Amino acid sequence: MDKVITLSDKGQVVIPAEIRQKYDLQKGDRFLVKDENGRITLTRLERHPLLGLRGAYKGQVDLTSELLKERRAEREREESKE
């Protein structure tokens, strides 16, 4: 598939939608840019599997805080028995 694209005044290019969909390119994907004998190539870098989870649990219960509360309550119960 050949497409003509234009370089913006900020030095940016837009990858056509058909290509983004074909290769599942997503916002935030990183690319290696190479200058190979007068030819510019873009190679998508592998996504980190955990990046997709960023923010997924925002607003959820903080399990560490809950565990600490339980341990404090348990300690207080033990101390009150003595």
Number of C-alpha atoms within 10 A of each C-alpha: 4 4 7 6 10 9 9 9 7 6 7 9 11 10 12 11 11 10 12 13 10 8 10 10 14 9 6 8 12 14 12 9 11 12 9 8 6 7 7 9 12 11 10 13 10 9 11 8 7 7 10 9 8 8 8 9 9 8 7 7 9 10 9 9 10 11 11 11 12 12 12 12 12 12 11 11 11 10 9 8 6 5
